[in-house]
Amino acid sequence: MPPIPKIAQRIIELLKRYPGVIALGGFLSGVGSFILVDRQAGLASWIAVMLLVSWVWLMLESTLTRLFTRTFKREIPQPLLRYATQMIHQESLFFVLPFFFITTTWNSGQSIFTGLLGAAGLVSIIDPLYYRWLAPRRWLFMALHTLTLFAALLTALPIILHLTTAQSFKLALIIAMALSFPSLVSSFPVSNWRRGVGLVVITLAVGGGGWLLRSWVPPATLWMTEVAVSTEVINREPGDSLDKIAASRIRSSGLYAYTAINAPRGLNERIYHVWQKDGQEVDRIALDIHGGRKEGYRAWTHKQNFPPNPVGRWQVRVLTEDGQVIGVL
């Protein structure tokens, strides 16, 4: 059996020779996982579990490498550790990107969040950017680290634990902040109590900012497969979707907002149809959806109590309990 350093050296040489293989593998696993979730296959849960296990290893990297050295009397080469970190970032980012690309409402602040994820994915596969520009800037490296972990948790938690989007967001934010704190301490050593308090304040401020901007974060595992605004719903199917309607017609029949929403199997979620006129909310109607249906869970609201002068630009915003936008009709 070849010594471990020689094996590590061979792996490093292969990674240097074929740097795009890891990124391609991450992208294919992400698309494959998305298809599995879309088809409600349980294998997607295992992929998400393996992803989170890799993040646990990344958080405990220094402890585990010291344990390995004491046990086997050998050191793991630093280049191999750097490539392992890069690989986890690539796998995580390309796992989540298909989910976020399809669930993003592009004419909203969500495009900024998904754009940042796309930029992070691009940086992770371009070695000069990753090693020469990102890695030396520890604060920027930690920002990418935390963003990637947060996005991975948002995607994995509903699949593994069947948590609602609101529960997943809170838990993902708490875990990302908690796990990023030890890395912040190692990057910016606490030499006195003021520095320690400052790091705690920075961590809490980032978490608070994430909570305030939650409407900018797409609900990673919820997306609309069919939408319509119609004057009728027959046999659970909407009539022709309308772009414009005379005020006299809605006084007699009202309007239906119809949505079919795809959600992971086992997920039960409360959403809201928020009716707005010229940007002002006039109605908020709760709906309970259940995951696991290939065509998406079909639900609609029927609005009949329009104001005396209903003429204007109307929207129906489909929101989660925490205000994340699933889509806009």
Secondary structure, 3 states (H helix, E strand, C coil): CCCHHHHHHHHHHHHHHCCHHHHHHHHHHHHHHHHHHHCCCCHHHHHHHHHHHHHHHHHCHHHHHHHHHHHHCCCCCHHHHHHHHHHHHHHHHHHHHHHHHHHCCCCCCHHHHHHHHHHHHHHHHCHHHHHHHHCCCHHHHHHHHHHHHHHHHHHHHHHHHCCCHHHHHHHHHHHHHHHHHHHHHHHCCCCCHHHHHHHHHHHHHHHHHHHHCHHHCCCCCCEEEEEEEECCEECCEECCCCCCCCHHHHHHHCEEEEEEEECCCCCEEEEEEEEEECCEEEEEEEEEEECCCCCCEEEEEEECCCCCCCCCCEEEEEEECCCCEEEEC
